[in-house]
Amino acid sequence: MELKFRTTPLKKDVKRIREIVESSGFFYDFETDVAVELVEERLADGESSGYHFVFAEVDDVAVAYSCFGHIEMTKSCFDLYWIATHHDFRGKGIGKKLLEETYRQAMKMGCTMMIAETSGREKYAPTRAFYDSAGYALEATIRDYYDKGDDKLICIKRFDKG
C-alpha cells in the first residue's frame, strides 16, 4: 500500500470527507456537517479561509485527512481542527504518518505549538491514546464542557524551533 499526501483540496473531497468522518462512528451528524463545511469554505475562499488540509491517499483515493490552521491573536499556535482516518484503513499507521505530514506543513507556516481538543468520554479513549503516543501533553480539562459528564480535554504538542 503506497501512501501519498496532497495539500490542495479538490471538489471530490467534500463527499469523501463526509464518508471518512461518518465511517469512524465517533461523531454526531452536526459534527460531520462542520467537517464538510470547512472544506467547502476552503474551496470557496482558498487559503484566506484559514483552513489548511493534508489528505492521505491510497490509489488516488483519500483514506484520511487533517484540517488545521493558525489561531488568530497568536504568533505561532495552530489548531488541529480535524484528523480522521476511514474506518477501513484504521490501525495501519496512516494516522501517525498523516499527523507527521501535518506538522511539516504547519511548521512551514511558522507553527510552534499544535493544539488538539477531544472528549473525555470513554468512547474517545483511542483518540486520547493516539494523541498521547504522538507526544501531546494534556494541558487542560474543562469539566462538563460538551455535556454533563463529557469533559473537553485540551492537548498540546510543542515544536522546538532551535
C-alpha positions as CSV (number, residue, x, y, z in Angstrom):
1,M,0.0,0.0,0.0
2,E,1.6,3.2,-1.2
3,L,0.6,6.3,0.8
4,K,0.7,9.7,-0.9
5,F,0.0,13.1,0.6
6,R,-1.6,16.2,-1.0
7,T,-2.5,19.6,0.4
8,T,-4.8,21.1,-2.2
9,P,-8.4,20.3,-1.5
10,L,-10.5,19.2,-4.5
11,K,-14.2,19.3,-5.1
12,K,-14.4,15.5,-4.7
13,D,-13.1,15.9,-1.1
14,V,-16.4,17.3,0.1
15,K,-18.1,13.9,-0.4
16,R,-15.0,11.9,0.7
17,I,-14.6,13.9,4.0
18,R,-18.2,13.1,4.9
19,E,-17.5,9.4,4.2
20,I,-14.3,9.4,6.2
21,V,-15.9,11.1,9.2
22,E,-19.1,9.1,9.2
23,S,-17.2,5.8,8.9
24,S,-15.4,6.5,12.2
25,G,-18.5,6.2,14.2
26,F,-17.3,8.8,16.6
27,F,-19.1,12.0,15.5
28,Y,-22.6,13.3,15.7
29,D,-24.3,14.4,12.4
30,F,-23.8,18.1,13.2
31,E,-20.1,17.5,13.7
32,T,-19.8,15.8,10.3
33,D,-21.6,18.7,8.8
34,V,-19.0,21.1,10.3
35,A,-16.1,18.9,8.9
36,V,-17.7,19.2,5.4
37,E,-18.3,23.0,5.8
38,L,-14.6,23.6,6.5
39,V,-13.5,22.0,3.2
40,E,-16.3,23.8,1.4
41,E,-15.1,27.1,2.8
42,R,-11.6,26.4,1.8
43,L,-12.7,25.6,-1.8
44,A,-14.7,28.8,-1.9
45,D,-12.2,31.2,-0.3
46,G,-8.8,29.5,-0.8
47,E,-6.1,30.0,1.7
48,S,-7.7,33.1,3.1
49,S,-10.3,30.8,4.7
50,G,-7.5,29.9,7.3
51,Y,-8.2,26.2,6.8
52,H,-5.4,24.0,5.6
53,F,-5.6,20.4,4.7
54,V,-3.5,17.3,4.3
55,F,-5.0,14.3,2.5
56,A,-3.5,10.8,2.8
57,E,-4.3,8.9,-0.4
58,V,-4.1,5.2,-1.4
59,D,-4.6,4.6,-5.2
60,D,-5.7,8.3,-5.6
61,V,-8.5,7.9,-3.0
62,A,-8.4,9.9,0.2
63,V,-8.4,7.5,3.1
64,A,-7.6,10.0,5.9
65,Y,-7.3,13.7,6.2
66,S,-6.4,16.5,8.6
67,C,-7.5,20.1,8.8
68,F,-5.5,22.7,10.7
69,G,-5.0,26.4,10.9
70,H,-3.3,29.3,12.6
71,I,-5.1,30.6,15.7
72,E,-5.9,34.3,15.4
73,M,-4.3,36.5,18.1
74,T,-1.3,34.2,18.5
75,K,2.1,34.4,16.9
76,S,2.6,30.7,16.1
77,C,-0.1,28.5,17.7
78,F,-2.2,26.3,15.4
79,D,-5.4,24.3,16.0
80,L,-5.7,20.7,14.7
81,Y,-9.4,21.0,13.8
82,W,-9.8,17.5,12.4
83,I,-7.8,14.3,11.9
84,A,-9.8,11.3,10.8
85,T,-9.0,8.0,9.1
86,H,-11.6,6.0,7.2
87,H,-12.6,3.0,9.3
88,D,-11.4,0.5,6.7
89,F,-7.9,1.9,7.0
90,R,-7.5,2.4,10.7
91,G,-4.7,0.5,12.6
92,K,-2.3,0.7,9.7
93,G,-0.2,3.7,10.9
94,I,-1.8,6.1,8.4
95,G,-3.0,8.5,11.1
96,K,0.5,8.8,12.6
97,K,2.1,9.4,9.2
98,L,-0.7,11.9,8.4
99,L,0.0,13.7,11.6
100,E,3.7,13.9,10.9
101,E,3.0,15.4,7.4
102,T,0.5,17.8,9.0
103,Y,3.3,19.0,11.4
104,R,5.7,19.5,8.4
105,Q,3.1,21.7,6.6
106,A,2.2,23.6,9.8
107,M,5.8,24.3,10.7
108,K,6.5,25.6,7.2
109,M,3.8,28.2,8.1
110,G,5.6,29.0,11.4
111,C,3.8,26.7,13.8
112,T,5.5,26.2,17.2
113,M,2.5,24.7,19.0
114,M,-0.3,22.5,17.8
115,I,-3.5,22.3,19.9
116,A,-5.9,19.3,19.7
117,E,-9.1,19.0,21.6
118,T,-11.1,15.9,22.4
119,S,-13.7,14.5,24.6
120,G,-13.2,12.9,27.9
121,R,-15.9,10.2,27.3
122,E,-14.8,6.6,27.4
123,K,-15.6,6.3,23.7
124,Y,-12.7,8.6,23.0
125,A,-10.1,6.6,24.8
126,P,-8.5,5.5,21.5
127,T,-8.3,9.2,20.4
128,R,-6.6,10.1,23.6
129,A,-4.2,7.2,23.3
130,F,-3.4,8.4,19.7
131,Y,-2.6,11.9,20.9
132,D,-0.5,10.5,23.8
133,S,1.5,8.3,21.5
134,A,2.1,11.3,19.2
135,G,3.7,13.3,22.0
136,Y,0.8,15.5,23.0
137,A,0.5,16.6,26.7
138,L,-2.8,17.2,28.4
139,E,-2.7,20.9,29.1
140,A,-6.3,21.5,30.5
141,T,-9.6,19.8,31.2
142,I,-12.9,21.7,31.2
143,R,-15.4,19.6,33.1
144,D,-18.8,19.1,31.7
145,Y,-18.0,21.2,28.6
146,Y,-19.8,19.3,25.9
147,D,-22.5,17.9,28.2
148,K,-22.7,16.7,31.8
149,G,-20.1,14.1,32.2
150,D,-18.4,15.0,28.9
151,D,-15.3,16.9,29.5
152,K,-13.2,18.8,27.0
153,L,-9.6,17.9,27.0
154,I,-7.0,20.3,25.5
155,C,-3.8,18.7,24.4
156,I,-0.7,20.4,23.1
157,K,2.4,19.5,21.1
158,R,5.3,21.9,21.1
159,F,7.9,22.1,18.3
160,D,11.4,23.1,19.2
161,K,12.5,25.7,16.7
162,G,16.1,25.6,18.0
